Amino acid sequence: MSDHIDPITLGIETRAAPSRAWAFITDPDLVARWFAETSPLGALGDSYRIDFGDDSIVEGRIVAVEPGRAFAHEWAWRDADPGVAAPTLVRWTVAGVPGGGSRIDLVHEGWSEAGADDAIRDDHEAYWSGYLDDLRDLLDEADDQSG
């Protein structure tokens, strides 16, 4: 496929501290509350698995880890989307914001390289938007209860 497909770039801000935000994107028990069942975040090169249930599973490897700040993993459906020949890449970043709280950014890229089309990319963006809204709400609710 020769056309370039833009990455999905989304972000949320929350009142939660960066350490709390990091926990909510890396601790399998917390991730399951807003997203899906995941394997623990391992070291560079370790496998990473996301299980949405009903045999809907994403697998890949950890390709970057900066503890407390960022990580990236490959994204490949175990029963691959038709027309997607290679994994895409998901990058997560957590940073503090002025005045307190944190920002979580997600970039899901590599669509063209994987042979995906705009429809597959757009479906993923819609799902990610909903999941990130759920994450923000859960973090703000947890912050309200702890403060």
C-alpha positions in Angstrom: 0.0 0.0 0.0 1.6 3.3 -1.1 -0.6 5.8 0.6 0.5 7.1 4.0 -2.0 6.6 6.8 -1.6 9.0 9.7 -0.9 7.7 13.2 -3.7 7.9 15.8 -2.6 10.5 18.3 -4.8 11.0 21.4 -4.3 12.4 24.8 -6.1 13.0 28.1 -5.4 15.1 31.1 -6.4 14.1 34.6 -6.0 15.4 38.1 -4.2 12.2 39.1 -0.5 12.3 39.8 1.8 10.9 37.1 2.7 7.9 39.3 -1.0 7.1 39.6 -1.6 7.6 35.8 1.4 5.3 35.1 0.0 2.6 37.4 -3.3 2.8 35.5 -1.7 2.0 32.2 0.8 -0.6 33.4 -0.7 -2.5 36.4 -2.8 -5.4 34.9 -5.3 -5.1 37.8 -5.9 -1.4 37.1 -5.7 -1.7 33.3 -8.5 -4.3 33.5 -10.8 -1.7 35.1 -10.9 0.5 32.0 -9.5 -1.5 29.1 -8.8 -5.3 29.0 -6.8 -8.1 30.7 -3.1 -7.5 30.0 0.1 -9.2 30.8 2.4 -7.3 33.3 4.7 -4.8 31.7 8.0 -6.5 31.3 11.4 -5.5 30.0 12.5 -4.6 26.5 11.8 -7.6 24.2 9.4 -9.4 26.5 6.0 -10.5 25.1 3.0 -8.3 25.8 -0.6 -9.6 25.5 -4.0 -8.0 25.7 -7.1 -10.2 26.0 -10.4 -8.6 25.3 -12.3 -11.8 25.9 -14.2 -14.0 23.4 -10.8 -15.1 21.9 -10.1 -11.5 20.8 -6.4 -11.2 21.6 -3.6 -8.7 20.7 0.0 -9.9 21.0 3.4 -8.3 20.5 6.7 -7.4 22.2 7.7 -4.6 24.4 9.9 -2.3 22.2 10.6 0.6 24.6 10.4 1.1 28.4 11.1 4.2 30.4 9.7 3.3 33.8 7.3 5.8 35.2 7.3 7.7 31.9 6.7 5.8 28.7 6.5 2.4 27.1 5.7 1.0 23.6 4.5 -2.3 22.4 3.7 -4.0 19.1 0.0 -4.5 18.3 -1.0 -7.6 16.3 -4.3 -9.3 16.5 -3.7 -13.0 17.0 -6.3 -13.7 14.3 -5.0 -10.8 12.2 -7.3 -8.3 10.5 -7.6 -9.3 6.9 -5.1 -7.2 4.9 -2.8 -6.4 7.9 0.5 -8.1 7.3 2.6 -6.8 10.2 2.2 -5.4 13.7 1.5 -1.8 14.3 3.0 0.1 17.3 1.4 1.6 20.4 3.3 4.2 22.4 2.2 5.5 25.8 3.6 8.5 27.5 2.8 10.0 31.0 3.9 13.5 32.0 3.1 15.9 34.8 1.2 19.0 34.0 1.7 22.5 35.5 -0.5 23.0 38.5 -0.7 19.2 39.3 -2.2 16.2 37.6 -0.9 14.5 34.5 -1.2 14.0 30.8 -1.4 10.6 29.1 -0.6 10.5 25.4 -1.2 7.5 23.1 0.2 7.2 19.6 -0.8 4.1 17.5 1.2 4.1 14.3 2.6 2.0 11.5 -0.7 1.5 9.6 0.8 1.9 6.2 3.8 -0.3 7.0 1.4 -3.0 8.3 -0.6 -2.9 5.1 -3.7 -1.6 6.9 -6.3 0.7 5.3 -8.0 3.9 6.6 -11.1 1.9 7.8 -9.0 -0.3 10.1 -7.1 2.7 11.5 -10.3 4.7 12.0 -12.0 1.8 13.8 -9.0 1.6 16.2 -9.2 5.4 16.8 -12.8 5.2 17.8 -12.1 2.4 20.2 -9.1 4.2 21.7 -11.1 7.4 22.2 -13.7 5.6 24.2 -11.1 3.7 26.3 -9.2 6.9 27.0 -12.4 8.6 28.1 -13.0 5.7 30.5 -9.4 5.9 31.8 -9.7 9.7 32.5 -13.0 9.3 34.3 -11.6 6.4 36.4 -8.5 8.4 37.3 -10.4 11.5 38.2 -12.9 9.4 40.3 -10.0 7.7 42.1 -8.4 11.1 42.7 -11.6 12.5 44.1 -11.9 9.6 46.5 -8.3 9.8 47.7 -8.2 13.6 48.1 
